[in-house]
Amino acid sequence: MSDPIELTASAAAAEIRAGSLSAAELFEAYRVRAAADQAAGADGLNCFTWVAEEGASGDASAPLCGIPLAVKDLFCTEGVPSQSGSRILEGYCPPYTATAVARLLDAGARLLAKTNQDEFAMGSSNENSAYGVVRNPWDRARVPGGSSGGSAAAVAAGLAPWALGTDTGGSIRQPAALCGIVGLKPTYGAVSRYGMIAFASSLDQAGPLTRDVTDAALLFSLMVARDRCDATSLEFPEAIAVPRAERLDGITLGIPEELTGEGIEAGVLAAFNAALARAEELGASVRAVHLPHAPHALSAYYVLAPAEASSNLARFDGVRYGLRAEGSEDLLEMYTRTRHDGFGAEVKRRIMLGTYALSSGYYDAYYGRAQRVRTKIAEDFASAFADVDFILTPTAPTVAFKLGEKTADPLSMYLNDYCTVPMSLAGIPAISIPCGASDGLPVGLQIAGPAFSENRLLDAAHALELAIGFDNGGARV
């Protein structure tokens, strides 16, 4: 048998079932690697905020066979620090486990580690964590993308076989693209949000970060279910199948000029166009589509998401849990000092933006208008999907940029979500797969489909993945 670290999660599960690999052996191999990265701190990738201290045997008869699982820090995990990358929740150990995580543990997964992230999932580079920046395993001087950068970097580097992330405006897909792995943002409501520390409740969605599309389908298949603890969760209309397609015959792919033109790096665009050529070789037809309101998506998102964040983060006041500033003379001072000390700069910026957008006299001008734009964007997608099966774009307009390159320019940083935000606002599923490289760094291809089209989406992604043949082993450490 080959080195178990080189196996995909699905392949490792097959080895465990065959008896040629034990779940305990696999868990310990990953645990040692993850613990070493955590111990290295800033000298490593800094992917983790917590790593399990002991192994687990696992149940070979369970669907996930004891495969180790890394989980983003904002998922509540009973008795394990769940800090959402923030000092205001430092050391917080919840009394319950998030539904998405619990379903995977019930299916036989074993909790390996909690992964570093942008504070409260606010960021596109994983430079906003209170626990230090995460580094890209392809080039440690560059960002892994955010906010699920710790999860993406851990999977790409071979420190975890797969991981959970969350996507609000692109926070699974963008780091997947920058780290050369697969990231799936499901249809909004397909996966329960119960136990996810909220950023923007109408946008947040959990999903897998994996080495290949087959692993993404396997992990996602065990996450979907309606949850009585989450009123926004929905019954998925069909079981998630293992993707097996090798061709794209009869499939029409739409290319929106609004998301594939100005602002996309030349190297990224070249890799994207090469992927389109491969798709045509596989039998797909390609045509132009229009998403006329897509250029306004980023503006709408950065009104809606901060508005919801300003409401969600009001609960962090030092009263019930997390940090409490000491020495305050009254309640108001305790609130003020706790939030001053506990929140980072990006979180404070978005709370202020959101509070302003919701304030008296500005609600209709900003929040109400942004909601109307969101509706128009959803209508644009519905119109496009009447003529095409899927919509393809680059996942991110650039490859991974250098650490510190954009921290002084928030607007430039926000533009990294330009291609992913429209799908989030529309609530539709989208997947990012590696489609090549530019200057030696991975480029991501984003494939989006109508709501609840994940089975067809995964099949199309699988066919393209096989044809492109990108080797993501170059990031292993």
N, C-alpha and C positions, 0 to 999 in steps of 0.2 A: 504493500500500500504506500502511496505517496505521502509526503508530509501533510498531516491533517490541516495545517494552516492554509495550505494551497487549495483545499477543497471548498467548493461552494457549500452553503448550508444544506441544500438539497442532496448533494453528493455525500456529505458527511452523514446525513440521516440514513442514506442507503447503506453506507458502510457500517453504521451502528446496528441497523436491522440485520445485516448479514453476519454480524458477530466479529468482523475484522477490526473494529474500532470500538472502544468503550466510551460511553458518554462522560465518565469521570476523567478519562485521559484527555479527551477533547477540551473539556471545561478547564482543566488545569493548564493545558498548553496555552489557551487564550488568557487565563487569569494571570499567569506569570508575565506574559507580554504586556498586558494592560497595567499590571502593578508596576512594572519597570518604567513604563511611560509616565505614570502618575508620580513615581519617585523622582524622575528626572526633572519634573516641573517645567520651568521655562527653557531648559536645555533639551527637552523632548518636544513632542507635538502638543502636549497639554490637553489631551482629548477628554480627560476624565475628572470628575469631581468626587467620585467614590468608586472603589473597586472591591468586590467581594473578597473576603479573607479566606474562605475555604471552598473546596470543590463540592461537586454534587454528582451523584451517580446517574440520575435521570431514569426515565422509564422508556425502554426501547420500544414498547408497544404503543406509546402515545404518539400522536401525529408529529410532534417536534422532537421526540427522542432525546430530550435533555440537551438540545443545542443551546449554547450560550447566547444571551440576548443583551445588548447594550441599549439603554433607554435614556432619552433626553431628560435633562434635569428638571423640566417642568411637569413631568408626569409624577403624580403622587404614588409613592411606593411605601407600604406600611413598614414603619420602623427603620427606614433608610432615608438619609438626607435627601430632601427634594426642595431645592433652593431657587430654581428658575434663574440661575446665574446671577443672583442678587444678594447683596449684603443684608438687605432688609429681611431675608428669610434664612440667613446663615444658620446652619444647624437644625433647621426645622425638619422633624420626622413625623410625617402624617400618620394618623391612626387607621388609614384605609389605603387601598390600592386602586388606581385608575382602572376603569373598566377595560380599556384596550389592552393594558398590561396584564390585568388579571386573566383575561381570556387566553392570552398567549402562555402564561404560566400554567393555567389549567390544561392547556394543550401539550404540556411537557417541556416548554422552554425553561431555562434556568437563568435567573438574573445575574449577569456578569458585572455590570458597571452602570453608573449614571454618567452621562456625557455632558461636557461643557457646552455652553451656548451663550448667545447674546442675551443680555439681561431682559427677562420677561419676553424673550423672542423678538426684541426690537433691534434689528440690524441686518446688514447684508454681508458682513465680513467676519463675524465672530471676534471683533475687537472690543465689543462693549461688555464683555463678561466681567463681573467683579472678581473672578478667579483667574484672570489673565487671558491673554490672546491664545487662540488655537492656531497652529501652523499647518500649512498644506504639505502633505507628504511628498508631493511631486517637487516642491521647492520650498524649503522651510522659511525663506524670506518673504513668502507670499501668503495671502489669506486663503482659508478653505471655503469661504462663502459662509453665509449665515441665514437664519439664526441657528440652524441645526448643524453648524460646522463641526462640532465635536463628534457627532454621530457619523457624518460623512467622512471625516478624516480618519476615524477609527476603522471604518469598514475598508476604506481605500488602502490603509496602511497594513491591513491584516491583523489589527489589534482586536477585532470583533468580527464574527462571520456575517452579522447583519445588525441593524439597529433601528430603533424607532425615532422618528422626528416629527415635527409639526410644521404645517405650511399655512401661513396667514396671507402672505402676498407673494410667496415664492420660496419659502424657507426650507423646503425639502428639495425642490427641483434645482434651485440655483447652486447650493453647495454640492449637490450630486454632479452637476455639470462641471464645476470647478475642480472636483476631486476625481472625475473620471469613473463614476459609478452610476447606478440606476436609482432614481428617486420617483416615487409615485404619490401624487396628491389625489386622493379619492374625491368622488362626488361629495359635496357638502351634505352631511347627515348620514353618510354610509358607515362611519365609525363614531362611536360614542365619544363625546367630549368630557364625560364625567370623570373627574379626577385630574383633568388637565388644568394647570394654573393659567387662568385666562389672560389673553391679550385683547383680542377683538372677537367677541363671541359669535358674530355673524359670519366670520371668515375662517377662524381657526379650524384646522382639520388634521388629524393624525394620519401618518402613513409610513411605509417602509423605506429604508435606505439599504440597498443590497448590491452584491457584485454583479448579478445578472437578473434578467427579467423573470426567469423561472422562480428564483428565490423571492422576488417581489410578489409574485402571484401567490406563492405558498403562505407567506407571512400575512398578506392582506386577506386571504381567504379565511383566516382564523380570527381576524379582527372585526369583520363585519357582523353586525347584528343590531337589532333594535334594543334599546336600553331604557327601562322605565325610569332610570335616574336622569335621563337626558331627553327633554321634550323635543329637541331638534333632531334626534336620531330617527332613522327611517328603516323600514324593512327592505333589505336588498331584494330585488325581484328574482334573482337567480343565484345559484351556487357559483362560486369563482372556480374556474377550471384551470388546469395546468396548460399554459400556452404551448402550442405545437406547430403553429403555422410556419411555413418556410417560403411561402409565396404571398404576393399581394394582388393576385388576379381579381379583377372586378371591383377593386377599391379605388375611390377617387379621393385624392389628397388636395386640400385647399391651401394656397399660399397667400397670406394677407400682405399686401405691399406695405401696409401701415406698420408692420412689425418685422419686416425683413429688409428694410432699406437704410435710410440715414441713421447714423448712430451705431451701426453694427461694425465692429472691427473687420478689416479686410480678411484677416486669417480665419476668423470665425465664419464669415460669409462664404469663404471658399470651402470650408469643411461642410457647411450646411448645404451648399449647392452640390457637392460631391455625394452627399447622402441622398439628395433628391434624385440624382442620376441612378444611384443604386436602387431606389424605390421603383423607378421606371423600368429598370432591368428585371425587377421582380414581378412586373405585370401591372403596377399601379399606373393610373392616369393622374396627371398633375395639372391643376388649373388655378388661375388667380381668383381670389375672393376678396371681398371688401368688408372691413370692420371699421366703419367710419368714425365710431366714437372711441376706438381703442387708444388713440393718442391722448385722450382726456382721462384715461383710466388711472394713471399715476396720481394726477391731481385729485381725483375723487377719492382714491384710496387714502391719501395722506390728509384727508379731512375725516373720513369715516373711521379708519382704524384708530387714530389718536382720540377721537371722540369716545369710542367705546372703551379705549384704554383708560381714559380719565375717569370713567365710571367704575370699571373693574378694579382699578388699582386704589380706589378710595378706601378699600377694606384694610389696606396695610397702614395702620395708624399706631402700632405699638401696644394696642389694648389686648388683643386675643392671642397673637402668636408672633414669632419673629422678633426682630430687633425692637428694643425700647430704649430711647435715649434717657439717661439718668440725669438727675439734678434739675429737672424742670419744676418751675414754680406753680404752674397750673396746667390744665388739660390741653389748652390751645398750644402752649409752648411745647408740650410733649409731642403733640402731633407734628408740629413744625420741625422740631429738632430731629425726630425719628425719621421723617421723610427726607430731610436735608442730609442726614448721615447715611441713610439706607439706600436711597435711589441714586443711580448714576446719571451722568449728564444727558445721555440720549433719552432715558426714561423721563427725566424732568422736562426735556424739550417737548416730547410728545404729549405728556400730560397737560402742559401749558397750551399747546396747539389745540388739543381736543377740548379743553375747558373753554377756551376762547370761542371755538366753533359752536359750542352749545349754549353760549351765554345769551342772555336776553338781548334781543335786537339783531343778533347775528345768526340765529338758528336757521331761519329760512334762507338767508343769503348764502350760507356755507353748507351746513349739514343737509338741509332739505334739497338744495340743488345737487349736491353730490349723490344723494339717493336717487334723484331723477336720472343722473348720468349713469348710475349703476344699472338702472332698469333698461336704459337705451343700449348699454353694452350687452346685456343678456339678450335683448331682442336682436342685436346684430349677429350674435352667435347662432341663435335659433334660425335666423334667415339663411346664414351660411350653411348650416347643417342640413338644410332642405336640398342643397345641391351637391354637397360633398360628404364623405364619411368622416374624415378627420381633418384637422387643421395643423399644419406644421410650421414651426418657427425655430430660430435659435433659442436656446434656453436662457442664455445670458448674452448681453451685447459684447462682452469681452471675455478673455481668459482670466485666470486668477491674477489679481493685481498685487502689488507689493504692500506689505504691512506698513501702515501709516500714510499710504499714498493719498487716501481720500478722507482721512479722519477730520481734516480741517475744513472740508467742503461737504456739508450734509446733502446738498442738492445733487452733487455729483455721485455721492454714495447711493442716494435713493434711485438714481437712474439705472442701477444694476437690476432693479426689479421691473424694468420697462416691459419685457416680453412675458412675464409671468403673472403680473397683477390682473390683467383683463380676465383670465380664466378664474382667478380667485373671486373676483367680483361677480362673475356669472354663476359661480358654484359648480362648475363642470370639472370632470376629471382630466388630469394631464400627467404625462410621464416624461421624464428626461432620461435619455440614454446617451452614452458616449458615441460620438460620430466621427471622431478623428482628433487631430491635434493641430495647434498653431504655436509656433516657437517652442515646441516640445511640451506644451501644456494642453490638457484635455479641453475639448469643445463638446458642449451638450446639444442634443437635438430634442426639442419639445414636441410631443404629439398630444393633441387635445381632442376630446370627443364629446358627444352629448352626455347629459346626465345618465348615470348607471350603464354606461357603455364600456365598463372596465374590462370585461372579457374580450371584446373585440379589440380594445385598445392594447391590451397585453399581447394578444396574438400578433397584431401589426408590429408592435415594438420587438417581439421575439424574432419575427422574420427579418426585420431590419438589423437587429443585433447580430444575427448569424451572418448576414451578408456583409456587414461592415467589418466585423471581426476585430474590434478594438481590444488591445491587450492592456487591461488595467492592472496587471501585475507589476508594472513599473513603479508603483507607489509603495510596494511592500517595504517594511522596515525590519 
